[in-house]
Amino acid sequence: MERSTVLIAVLAALVAALGLVPKFTLAFGVPITAQSLGIMMCGTVLGAKRGGAAALLFIVLTLAGLPLLAGGRGGLGLLSGPSVGFIIGFPLAAFVTGWVMERVQTNVLTSSFIASFMGGVVALYIPGVIGMALILDKSLMAAFGLVSAFVIGDLVKVVICGFVTQAIYRAQPEKVLSRS
Amino acid sequence: MLTLTSPQKTIFHKISASQKLLALCVLSTALFQVGSLFILSGLIFTVMALYLAQGWSFARFGARMLWPLWPFVAIIALYHGVTNDIETGGEIILRMLIAVALANLVTMTTTLNDMIDVLMRLLRPLNWFGVSTKPVAITIALFIRFIPTLIDRSITMLAALRARSAGKSGWRIIVPLTLSVLNDAEHVANALRARGGVGTKDTG
């Protein structure tokens, strides 16, 4: 119990730190924040329940007033803005990533790719696009068009998440709870 | 640690957090039923007046919190400018700005502690079903405590990387950062257990 509690807290804090550390610019100049990478890692490292809880903790405290979202954003205004679906989607994304990770029992690298794609892209963009369509009063396709540029960055993060999870698993396999 | 609460005391600081949150829910829901550009314009001026009545620096802080919305405002303005449906575009933009500004007003005038209190009160019914909310409180406290620690550590690791590597990308710190965090978690969990655990059982 203590272990779960602390792991949830520190992984949530890791998501916050990844959002505040600037300049994770990749080779071909896509400026991306590592925050959604952190969300994927919650799932691949902690598994569905604990990973989802870590992402939920991060989002709840951000809404409560900590400026933890990349770019120093936070507060209740996020729930009224166009990104509301992505905000709500964070815990869902971490949960789905963990859920897939626990079930796709190939090697850690492949499982992480599949899991973080299903969670960090599919499960995140569905509520994200719906929320944006509702707030901006546009069709789902138009809303998807607005965010499609970010999909590339998230696909890059899926790849990084796979390699990072594999590296953690190689160094300390018992730390990857989705596998134990 | 820095929060989004305004250091300047306003009349809204005196209203209880739960009342403000309730009012925000009601107002935000009502706002989405309003379909008249005229009423929405009136509302945005009311909201602006509410901010300005708290002083110039408070209003500027509020405006800065709305700034991340500008790409959406620009896109909607462009879209509805092209389709020549400026009235609908204006309604969408105003409604969004009013809703976010009202929510920000609650955030700016409520301390983090008060917000967490409301959260814990909302979770209290769980206790009736035998689910303890004590671990939630401890998790929140640990989370807040770990944020500055991890930010400091990532800055140190980035500096160490930059000093030794020609590349500029920082993603290489993610693996050691995560491993160090997972190790910390182990130590903290042991320390917690040694001091009586997170309080799921009543140990007195």
Boltz contact constraints between the chains, C-beta under 6 A:
constraints:
  - contact:
      token1: [A, 1]
      token2: [B, 198]
      max_distance: 6.0
  - contact:
      token1: [A, 1]
      token2: [B, 200]
      max_distance: 6.0
  - contact:
      token1: [A, 2]
      token2: [B, 189]
      max_distance: 6.0
  - contact:
      token1: [A, 2]
      token2: [B, 192]
      max_distance: 6.0
  - contact:
      token1: [A, 2]
      token2: [B, 193]
      max_distance: 6.0
  - contact:
      token1: [A, 2]
      token2: [B, 197]
      max_distance: 6.0
  - contact:
      token1: [A, 2]
      token2: [B, 198]
      max_distance: 6.0
  - contact:
      token1: [A, 3]
      token2: [B, 189]
      max_distance: 6.0
  - contact:
      token1: [A, 5]
      token2: [B, 135]
      max_distance: 6.0
  - contact:
      token1: [A, 5]
      token2: [B, 139]
      max_distance: 6.0
  - contact:
      token1: [A, 5]
      token2: [B, 198]
      max_distance: 6.0
  - contact:
      token1: [A, 6]
      token2: [B, 185]
      max_distance: 6.0
  - contact:
      token1: [A, 6]
      token2: [B, 188]
      max_distance: 6.0
  - contact:
      token1: [A, 6]
      token2: [B, 189]
      max_distance: 6.0
  - contact:
      token1: [A, 7]
      token2: [B, 185]
      max_distance: 6.0
  - contact:
      token1: [A, 8]
      token2: [B, 139]
      max_distance: 6.0
  - contact:
      token1: [A, 9]
      token2: [B, 139]
      max_distance: 6.0
  - contact:
      token1: [A, 9]
      token2: [B, 142]
      max_distance: 6.0
  - contact:
      token1: [A, 9]
      token2: [B, 143]
      max_distance: 6.0
  - contact:
      token1: [A, 10]
      token2: [B, 146]
      max_distance: 6.0
  - contact:
      token1: [A, 10]
      token2: [B, 181]
      max_distance: 6.0
  - contact:
      token1: [A, 10]
      token2: [B, 185]
      max_distance: 6.0
  - contact:
      token1: [A, 12]
      token2: [B, 143]
      max_distance: 6.0
  - contact:
      token1: [A, 13]
      token2: [B, 143]
      max_distance: 6.0
  - contact:
      token1: [A, 13]
      token2: [B, 146]
      max_distance: 6.0
  - contact:
      token1: [A, 13]
      token2: [B, 147]
      max_distance: 6.0
  - contact:
      token1: [A, 13]
      token2: [B, 150]
      max_distance: 6.0
  - contact:
      token1: [A, 14]
      token2: [B, 150]
      max_distance: 6.0
  - contact:
      token1: [A, 14]
      token2: [B, 181]
      max_distance: 6.0
  - contact:
      token1: [A, 16]
      token2: [B, 147]
      max_distance: 6.0
  - contact:
      token1: [A, 17]
      token2: [B, 150]
      max_distance: 6.0
  - contact:
      token1: [A, 17]
      token2: [B, 151]
      max_distance: 6.0
  - contact:
      token1: [A, 17]
      token2: [B, 154]
      max_distance: 6.0
  - contact:
      token1: [A, 20]
      token2: [B, 151]
      max_distance: 6.0
  - contact:
      token1: [A, 21]
      token2: [B, 154]
      max_distance: 6.0
  - contact:
      token1: [A, 23]
      token2: [B, 170]
      max_distance: 6.0
  - contact:
      token1: [A, 24]
      token2: [B, 170]
      max_distance: 6.0
  - contact:
      token1: [A, 24]
      token2: [B, 171]
      max_distance: 6.0
  - contact:
      token1: [A, 57]
      token2: [B, 143]
      max_distance: 6.0
  - contact:
      token1: [A, 64]
      token2: [B, 112]
      max_distance: 6.0
  - contact:
      token1: [A, 64]
      token2: [B, 115]
      max_distance: 6.0
  - contact:
      token1: [A, 65]
      token2: [B, 3]
      max_distance: 6.0
  - contact:
      token1: [A, 65]
      token2: [B, 4]
      max_distance: 6.0
  - contact:
      token1: [A, 65]
      token2: [B, 5]
      max_distance: 6.0
  - contact:
      token1: [A, 65]
      token2: [B, 107]
      max_distance: 6.0
  - contact:
      token1: [A, 65]
      token2: [B, 112]
      max_distance: 6.0
  - contact:
      token1: [A, 65]
      token2: [B, 115]
      max_distance: 6.0
  - contact:
      token1: [A, 66]
      token2: [B, 3]
      max_distance: 6.0
  - contact:
      token1: [A, 67]
      token2: [B, 4]
      max_distance: 6.0
  - contact:
      token1: [A, 73]
      token2: [B, 68]
      max_distance: 6.0
  - contact:
      token1: [A, 74]
      token2: [B, 4]
      max_distance: 6.0
  - contact:
      token1: [A, 75]
      token2: [B, 4]
      max_distance: 6.0
  - contact:
      token1: [A, 75]
      token2: [B, 104]
      max_distance: 6.0
  - contact:
      token1: [A, 75]
      token2: [B, 107]
      max_distance: 6.0
  - contact:
      token1: [A, 76]
      token2: [B, 103]
      max_distance: 6.0
  - contact:
      token1: [A, 76]
      token2: [B, 106]
      max_distance: 6.0
  - contact:
      token1: [A, 76]
      token2: [B, 107]
      max_distance: 6.0
  - contact:
      token1: [A, 77]
      token2: [B, 100]
      max_distance: 6.0
  - contact:
      token1: [A, 77]
      token2: [B, 103]
      max_distance: 6.0
  - contact:
      token1: [A, 77]
      token2: [B, 104]
      max_distance: 6.0
  - contact:
      token1: [A, 80]
      token2: [B, 99]
      max_distance: 6.0
  - contact:
      token1: [A, 80]
      token2: [B, 100]
      max_distance: 6.0
  - contact:
      token1: [A, 80]
      token2: [B, 103]
      max_distance: 6.0
  - contact:
      token1: [A, 81]
      token2: [B, 100]
      max_distance: 6.0
  - contact:
      token1: [A, 82]
      token2: [B, 72]
      max_distance: 6.0
  - contact:
      token1: [A, 137]
      token2: [B, 92]
      max_distance: 6.0
  - contact:
      token1: [A, 164]
      token2: [B, 174]
      max_distance: 6.0
  - contact:
      token1: [A, 164]
      token2: [B, 175]
      max_distance: 6.0
  - contact:
      token1: [A, 167]
      token2: [B, 175]
      max_distance: 6.0
  - contact:
      token1: [A, 168]
      token2: [B, 178]
      max_distance: 6.0
  - contact:
      token1: [A, 171]
      token2: [B, 179]
      max_distance: 6.0
  - contact:
      token1: [A, 175]
      token2: [B, 182]
      max_distance: 6.0
